[in-house]
Amino acid sequence: MTDDYLIKVGSLIRDARRHKGMSQCDLAKELGTSQGAVTRIESGKQNLSLEMLARIGEALDSEFVALGQPGPVNLRVVGGQKLSGAIDVKTSKNAAVALLCASLLNKGRTTLRNLARIEEVNRILEVLASIGVKTRWLPGTNDLEICPPEQLDLDSIDEEAARRTRTVIMFLGPLLHEARAFRLPYAGGCDLGTRTVEPHLASLRRFGLDVTATHGWYEAAVTPGVSPDRAIVLTERGDTVTENILMAAARHEGKTVIRNASSNYMVQDLCFFLQELGVEIDGIGTTTLRVRGRASIDVDVEYSPSEDPIEAMSLIAAAVVTESAITIRRAPIEFLEIELATLETMGMRYDLTDEYVSANGRTRLVDITTVPGPLKAPIDKIHPLPFPGLNIDNLPFFALIAACAEGQTMVHDWVYENRAIYLTELTKVGARVQLLDPHRVLMNGPTRWRAAEVVCPPALRPGVVILLAMLAAPGTSILRNVYVINRGYEDLANRLNDLGATVETFRDI
């Protein structure tokens, strides 16, 4: 290896070790070598064999060498097995991404406790690092420390990472306080059809932000001194647009009123965090928010996001499709009550513990124990509504559950024009799905699941639905290219294995 190459590889190894939360001493013990050897490797002063690179990669759960381009991650599922035991719900993906964006409002140190270590978070961390924000996982934990620079380097934004996440749109709210002009790449993420960003842009104009979309970029210009002269009324009760306005209002000294605001779980978490920053917010949990911001925020703050109701619903669906009794601990009941009530109309039984409180001190949690039994199709169609209605992200799991129930169920996804189409992929594992139009499917149950090889749909929740169906299908199934699942779920395969599933991760050579 040339000296330059050794230095580059050493830097990759150092960054991967820090991301893993390991010290040089920890890595040395894993490799059966000395700390001095690790120091030499990371500084580019030691030659490395392919065998040693492979061992380092295994210790750090990171690929440094691949034959050609590294292949996508796939899952091999041996289905037809009952699940049992208990599993904790991880903290919320959608709260995590909002809080990472909101950390840009704070000139002090932000520590987010027990954050989800998922690919969506990794992409945002790459974007933050590219503009000068220092982040590190505290050793042996899922706690993330975030320290901003004196001045953000917005011209150096990591374009590739930014284009792989929709979250970059939520940089607009905090960044309008940081620069008179800046540019952001178009957002990516799940392929769910056209999602207009106009509600974001229309609302943020009230704070002086003007955005022009040109050649794959949002070109933003800020007129100082502009403030909302009346309430901001959202024409659609969107989660991310509400969060964007909240972040813009957080550093606006005047009073901002947001009407028809989302009161969903991730919005509440963001509100609680902003209160820790000293922002005054009234109406949390309602559709009218009154915010009095601070022109400058410079505090050292710690915050624990609440648990993920969508992951909790995923685990309920896993229990239903495998006809298993499992206990789902730390489920945020406030954001699952409609879902559980809908399941009761289908004949599902379950037990709940008394409520207790999440680490954020606000969110109500319970443990849910599922009781296996026959289900019947509901009388009415299943469709989502803004909170407190059935969550749009939980709708695909109801399609899976409906495939297990006796009778015919209409599932109506009126929000996304493509996602219902992805549910037809369930036919490959035995489901009887009739696509009525891009928004509606008929599910006919019960289903005799069968093993199959399927390419993962390019949308997070439908991808997980296929995986869960494979758990019920006797035989060996293959789910290919599961990056989209890893965007939103931390170590899902191994956690399902802890419940008795057999799910193996592998790559094609």
N, C-alpha and C positions, 0 to 999 in steps of 0.2 A: 504494500500500500504506500502511496505517496504521503508526504507529511501533511499536505492540505487535506487529503481524504481522511487520514487518521484524526485530524482535528475536527472535521465535520462529523465523523462517526462518534467521536468522544463527546461532542456537544449533544448529539441525539441521545446517547446513553445517559448523560447527566440529566437532560430534561425529562426523559422517561422515568428515571429513578425518582426525581423530585415529584413528578406527577403521581407516582405510586405511593409517595409519602415515606420513602425509605432513605435511611442515611447511607453513607459510603460503607460504614461498618456492617449495616444490615445486608447490603448487596454482597460484600466480601464473604459473609457467612454463607449466603445462598450459593455462592460459586466455589466455596472451599478454598479461597485465596486470601491475601492480606489486604488491609485497607489501603496500604501504599500502592498495591497493584491497581486497585480501582481508581485511585487518584491519577496514576500514570495513564490509564485507559481513557479517563474522562478529559485529560489535558492533551490527548493525542500523542503521547510519548511512548506508546507500547504497541508493537505489532499484534494483530489479532487474527487467529485462525477462524475459518468458517464454523468449526465446532464451538469455539469460545463465543462467537457471535450468536450462535443458536442457543447456547446455554444462557447467555445474558438476556436474549429475547424471551426465553421461557420464564426466567426469574422475574422479569419486568412486565410480562404479558404484553410484549410489543415486538413487532416484526422489524428487524434491521436489514435482513437479507431475504430476497425472494428470487425465484427462478422466473425471469421476465417480470411482467407486472403481477403483483400479488392478486390472487383470485379473490372473489367475494366470499364472505362468510356464509356458510350454509348450516342447516340443522338437519340431523338425522333423528327421527322420532319413532320409537317403538311403542305403538299404541295399544289400546284395549286393556289398560291397567287401571285399577281403582287408585284414587289418591286418598291420603290420610294424613293426619297431623295438623300442625298450626303454622301459619305464616304471617309475618308482619308486613303491613302496607308501607311502602317507601314514601318519602316525601314527594310532593307534587312536582311533576315536570313543568307544568305551565306556571306555577308560582316561581320555580327556580329561574326560568328565563326572564320573567318580569323583574325579579329582584336583582339579577345580574345587570340588566339595563338600568335599573334605578340606582345601583351603586355609583353610576356616573354622576349623580346629583351631589354626591358627598365628597368633600375634599379630605375627610379623615379616613381612618381605617374601618372597613366594613368586614365583619366576620359572619358568614352564613353557616349555621350549624346543620350538620346532617343533610347536606345537599345531595341531590340525586347525581350520581356519576354516570351520566348518559352521553351519547354522542351529540345531542343537541347542545348540552352544556359545554362539551369540548369545543364545538365550533364557535360558540360565543366567546369562550376563553381565548381562542386563537385570534378572534377579532379584537378583543380587548388588549391582548399582548401587543398586537401590531400597532396600536395607537398609543402605546406607552404605559398601559396599566399593568402593574405587577400583581400577579396572583400566585398563590401556593396552597396546596392541600396540606393541612397540618398533619404531622406524622401519625400514622395509625388511625386516622379518622376520616370521615367524610365532611370535615369542616374546612371551608374555603376562606382564606384571608385575601382581601382585595385592597390594594393601595394605589391610588391614582397618582399620576405625575403632576408637577406644577402646571404643565400645559400639555393638553392632548395633541398628539401628532396625527391629525385626521387625514393628512395627505398620504400616510403610509398604510391605510387600512388594508387588511388581508382580503382581497377581492374574492378569492376562491372560497375561503371559509364563509364569508358573508353571503355568497350566492347559494350556499347549501342550507340556509336556514331562513325561515320567514321572520324570525325574531328581529332581524336587522331593521325592520320598519319601526320597531319600538325604540330605536336610537334617536328618532327625530325629536321626541318630547324632551329628553334630557339635553341633547346636543344644541338645541336652539338657544340655550343659555350660555354656551361655551364659545361660539364662533359666529361671526357675521355671515359667513358663507362656508359651505362644506358640501360634500357629495357622498352618497351611499350607493352601493350596487343594488340592483333589483333583487328582491327577496326570492328565495326558493323554498325548500322544505317539501312537504307532501304534495303530490299531484292530485288536487281535489277540484280542479276546474278553476275558472276565473274567480278570483277574490278581489273585489275592487278595493283600492286604497283611498278612494276619494273621501270617504267619511273621515279618515285620519287627516287628510290634507285640508279639508274644509274646516275642521275643528281647530287645527293648529294655526290656521291663518288668523284666528282671533287673537293669537299671541305674537303676530308679526312674522310668522314663517310662511314663505312662499316657495313652492316646490315645482320644478319643471322636470318632466321625465324625458331624457334624451339619450339615445344610444346605450341603453342598458344601465343607466344611472339615474338616481334622483339628485338633481342639482338644487340645493337648498340655499336660500338667501333670507336673512333675518333683518327686519326693520325694528330697531330698538324703540322702546317706549310704547309699544302697542299692547293693549290689554282688553280683555272681553268687557264690553259695555252692557251686556245683558247675559242671561243664562245661555249656556251652550246646550242645545237640544239635539240629541242623537236621533236620527231617523230610523236607526236599527240598533238594538241593544247589544252591541258587540263587546266582547271581552277585551281584545287588544286595543280597540279604539278608546275605550274607557281608560285603560291603563296609560295610553299615550297622553291623553288629556291630563290625567292625574299627575304624570311626571312633569308635564309642562307647567301645570298649576303649582307644583311643589316649590318651584323657585321663582314664582311670581308673587310679589309682595302683596298684591291686592287680593280681593275675594273672588273666587271662581265658583259658579254654580253649574253643575252638570245634571241635566234632566234626562230621563230614560237611560240612565247609566246601568251597566251590568252590575249585578250584586253577586256574581259567581265567586267560586272559591278562590281563584287566583287574584281576583280584584280585591277581595277582602284581605288576603295576605299582603298585597302591595300596600293597601291602606294602613294596615297595622305597622308595616315597616316604615312607611313615611311618618307615621306618628312618632316612632322611635327617633327619627331624624329631627323631630321638633315641628313638623308640619301639622297644622290644626285641620282635622277632618271631622265633619258631622255627617251622620246619615249612613254610616257603614252598614251594609246589609240591606239597604233600601235602594230605590231607583233614583233618588235625588241626593247628590253629594255636594256638600259645601266645603270648600277648601280655602284656607288662608295660608299662603306659602311664605317662604323665607328667601330673601335675595341671596343669601350666602348660607351654605350648610357645611360645617367643618366639625364633625363629631366622630369619636370612636364608638362604633355601635356593633352589637351582636343581635342576630335574629335567627329564629328557627322556623322555617316554613312548615306548614301543616301537611298532613298526609294526603295522598292522591286518591280522590274518589273514583277516578277512571281506572286506576290500577286495582282498586278494591272491586269494582264491577267486573274487571277481567277475571279476577280470582273466583268471584261468584259464578261466572260463566264456565270457568274450568271445572268447578264442582258439579254444575248441572250437566254438562256434556259428558262427563265421565261417571255420572251417577254416584258421586262420592260425598262423604261427610268430612268436611274440613273446617277448621276454625280460622277465620280471617281477622287477625288482630289489628287494632288501631285504625279502624275504618271511620272516616268522617261522616257521621250519620246525618248531619244537616244536609249534606249534598248527595244523599242516597235514599232519602225517604220516599220520593216519588217512584224511584226504581224498585224499591222493595215492595211498595204498595201495588205496583203493576205486576210484579212477580206473584204476589199473593192472589191476584185475580186469575192467575194461570195455575193456581194450585200449589205453588211452592211453599214449603214450610222451612222455618229457620228459627234459631234462638238468638236473642240479644242479651248481652250483659248490661249492667248499669252503666250510665255514661261517665266518662272521665275526660280530662282536658289534655289537649296536645301541648307540646313544649312551647308553643307560642302564647300559651295562657288563655286562648280565646276559643279555639275550634273544639267542638264536642266530638268525642270518639266513643266507639263501642267495639266489642268483639262480636263477630257474627259467626255462628256455627250453622252450616247448611245441613238439611235433613233430606236425604234422597227420597224421591217419590215421583209418581207419574205427573206430567203436566198436560194442560189442555190449552188450545189456542184461545186468546182473548176474544171477547165479543167485538171489540172495536179495534181499529188499526192502532199501531204503535208509532208515535211520532214525537219529535223533540219540541221543546219550548225553552225560551230563556229561563234561567233560574228564577223561581224555584221549580220550574218544570223539569221534565226528563232531559238529561244533558245530551247535547248533540253528539258528543264523543262516545257516549254509552250506547247509542243506537245500534251500531254494528253487533254488539254483544247480544242485543235482543233478537237480531236476525238469527244468530247461532242458537240461542235458547228456543226460539220459535221452531227451528228445525228439529228440536227434540220433543216438541209438544204435539199432542194429538190434534189434528185439524189444520186449517189454513189460516195464516196470519199475514195481513198486509203490513209491511214496514215502509214508512213514508219519510224519506230523507229530503225535506224541502229546502235545506240550506245549501248543500253541495250538489252540483249538477253531474258529478262523475262518481261519487263514492258508492252509490247504490249499485252501479255497474260492477264494481269490484266484488260485491257480495255474490255475484254469479260464479265466482271461482270456487265457491263451496260445492258446486256440482261435481268438481273433480274428486272430491272426497266423499261423494255419495248423496249430498243434499239435493232435494228437489226444489229448485228455485226458478220462478217465472218472472222475468223482467218485463214490467209493464211500460216503463218509460225511464228516462235517466234518473228519476227521483223515487220510483216505487218498485218494490219487488213483492211477490207472493211467496211465502215460505210454507211448504207442505211437510208435515211431520206425522209420526216420528220418522227418524232417519236411520237407515242401516249404514253406518259409516264404513268406508273402505280406504285402505292405504293407497297413496298416490305420490307422484312427484310433481310439485307445483313450484312455479316461480313466484316469489313473494310479491303481492300487489304493491305498487309504489305509494301506498298510503298506510300510515301507522296502524290505526285500529283494525282495518280489514286484514292487514298482515297478521296481527295477533289472533284474529278470529280463525284464520286458516290453521295457525299453529295449534290452537286449542281444539279444533275439530280433529286434527291428527292425533291428539292424545286419546281420543275415543275410538280411533280406527284400528282394528286389529291388524297386526303386521307392521312393516317398516315403511315409513313415509319419508320423503325428502322435501324440505322447504328451502329453496335456493335464494341466495342474495338477500339476507335478512338485515341489511344495514338499517332499513327504515324502522325495524322493531327496536334495534339498539339505540335509535334516536330518542326513544321515550321510555324504555324499560331498562333498569339496571340488573344485569346478571340474571335475566329471567329464566334461562334454561336451567341453570344450577339451582335456582330457588324452586322451580317446579320439580326438579329431581329430588330435592329434600322432602317433597310431599309423596314421593313414590313413582314419579314419572321417569321415563328413560329418554332423555334428550341430549344428543351429543353435537357439539360444535365441530365443524371441519371446513377445510378449504380445498378447492380443487387444485391439483398440481399442474 
